[in-house]
């Protein structure tokens, strides 16, 4: 997990932490099922050195075997995982809706940080994520299964059309297929309405950040931005506050 650790690669966990494991191992082509071990001394991490946040604090942010420094960013990701779960349960109670919202947020967090670091959106996350979203939509009262299915097709289709159009007009790729597959997952969890809103808000965030980065770096408009990170941010906002955002927008810009 280069993005979160500043180059220090270490895993601390006592129970499976899918988002954090995916952040580090998936971009490197490693299995998330293997036990955690220190990349410096190759020692396996014992369970009592693997308690989220607590172990990092008690070890002083270092490997218990060789003293290799462990970035605080590991603890931050673990805290975020707990916050996501607590927020989802607090908002929706112990329900399928809470489980769906938490799982979706974990997937988006993993994709956002992987894309920011590696500029990739792995198929092993996006495609299974879409399948999980469609299955959960069967039991989730917030999203009709038909809306979830349409969301997959419409969300992925819209970005595919944009990517195809850019390629035809500019003669080179401007958007990877990873973004298209990511929208399959977003559409499956949020439905077609949420997918459209996510593309709109994600594009707005990306435009603002892009203009800022161009001015700061002076690299011109060819500066590559991780669009998946903006989509993930927008998707989490839409999942939790989509109705409020729509009401505000319609009140400001809707017909009078």
N, C-alpha and C positions, 0 to 999 in steps of 0.2 A: 504494500500500500504506500507507494512513493508519495502520492499527493498528501496523504494524511500524516505521514511520518517523517517527511523530509529526507527520505533515503534510508531510514532505519526500519528494518523489516523484522517484526516480532509479533507474535500473537499471544494474547492472554485471554483465556476463556475457561469457564468451568462447565458451561452448557453451550450447545451449538449457537453461534451468533451468525446467522446467514448473511446479513448485510455486510458485516465487517470481514468475514471470511471471503465473500465474493469480491470485496473491494481490493484485497491483496492478491488472492490466488487466481481468480478467473482471468485477469489480463495476462498473467504469466503462464497460463495453461496448466495450472496445478489443480488437483482435486481438493474439494472442500471437505472431504470425508476423512482425510488423513489427520493424525494427531498433530498438534502444534509443536514446533521445536524452534530453537534459536538458530538463525542462519549463520551465526558466527561460530559457536562451539558445537552445534548440531545436537545439543541435549534436548530431550523431550521435556515439555513443560508439565510439571506435576499439577494435579488437580488443585492443590491448595495454593499454588502460584498462578492459578488460572481463574480466580474469582474476579468478575468484571469490576473495574474501578478500584475495588478494595485492594486487590493484589498489587496493582500498579502503585498505589499509594504506599503500601507497606514495604514494597521492595525499593522504594525511592526512585521509581522510574528506571530500574536497571534489571538486567537478566540475573536471576539468582545464582546461575552457574559461573558465568564469565564476566559479569559486570557490564556487558554491552548496554549502552543507553537505549531506553525505550521512550519514544516521543510521547508527550502528553496527549497527542492527537488520538492515540488509541483509546485512552480513557474518555476523551470527548465523544468519540463515536459510540462507545458503550453507553455513556450518559444519554446521548440522543436516542439510542434504541429504547432505553427505559422511558424516556419522555414521550416518545411516539406511542408506546403501548399504554402508558398512563393516560395520555390525552385522549386516545381513542376510546378507552373504557369509560373515562369520565364523561365523554360526550355522548356515547351511544350505549353505555352499560355493557354487561356481559352478553353480547349478542353476535350474530353473524355479521351484522353491519360493522361492529367494532373490529372484529377479526379481519374483515375485508379491508377496512380503512387502514389498519396497522400494517397488514401485509403489503398493501399498495404503497404506503409510505416507505417501507423498507426497500422495496424494489426501486422506487424512484430515487431514494438516497444513494443506493448502490450505483445506479446508472449515472446519476448526476456527477458523482465524484470520480468514477472511472472515466467518464467522458472528459471531465475537466483535466484529468491527469494524462490519459493515454489517447484521447481523441477517438475512442472506439465505444461502441455499444454492443456488447457481446450477445450473440444469438442464444447462448445458453441461459441468458437471463430474459431477454425480450420475448422469445417465442414461448417458452414455458410460462412466462408471466401472463401472456395473453390467454393461454389455456386455463390457468388458474382463475383469472378474472371471469372467464365465461362460465366456469363451474360454479364459482361463488355467486354469480348473478342469478343462478337458479334459486338460491335460498335467501338472497339479499333483497329485502323489500324496497330499498332505495333505488334500485336499478332494475328495470324490466329486462328479461333475457333477450328479447327481441331488440331492445335499444342497445344492449351490450354488443350483440352481433353486428348490428348496423354501425355501431361506433367503431368496431374493428375495421370494417370495410371502408367506411367513410374517412376515418382518421388516417389510416394508412394510405388510402387512395388519394386523398388531398395532397399529402406530402410527396407521394410518388409522382403525381402530376406536376407539382412544382419542380421537383428534381429533374424530371424529363424535359420540362419546358426550359429550364435553365441550361441544360445540356445542349438542347437544340439551338438556343439563341446564342449562348456564349461559347459553345464548342468544348466545354470542359465541365466536370462535375462540380456542383456547388453545394450539394447535400448528399451525404452518404445514405446507403440503404438502411443503416442502423437506426437512423431517425424515423424512417418509415416503419420499421418493425417495432420500434418503441411505441409508436402511435397505435399499433395493434393492441398493446397492453393497456395503454391509457384509455382507448375506446372501450375495451372489454370491462374495465372497472368503472368508468364514468358514464358510459353510454354515448350516443352520438352528440347529444347536446354538450356534455362535458368535454368531448373531444374537440369540437369546434371552438369552444371557449378557451381551451388549453392552447390550441394553435395560435389564436388571436393574442392571448396574454403572453405566451412564450415568445412570439415574434416581437411584441412590444418591448418586453424586457431585453431581448437580444439586441434590438435596435438601439435602445438607450445605452446599453453596455458597449455595443460595438462602436458607436459614435465616440464614447468616452475613451475607449482603448485606442482608436485611430488618432485622436488628439494627443493622448499621452505618449504613445509609442512612435507616432509619425511613420508608421509602416504602410500607410495607404489603406484603401478599401479591400485589399486582398488579404488582410489580417484574418487568420483562421480563428473562429470562435466555436466553442463546444455547444452547439445548439441543443443537444440533448440535456445539458445542464439547465438551460432556460426552460425547456419543455417540462422537465421534472419539477422545477420550482413552481411553474404555473399549474401543473397538474395537482400538486399538493394543495395549493391555494384554492383551486376549483373544487376539489374533493370536500374541503371543509367549509369554504365560504362562497361557493359558486352562486347560490341563490341570492345572497346579499350583494355580491358583485354585479349580478345581472340586474337586480332591482335598482341599484345605484346608477348603473349605466343607462338603463332605460329611462329612469327619471331625469337624467341629465341630457341625453341625446335622442330619446324617443320622440315620436310625433306628439305635437301639442293639440 
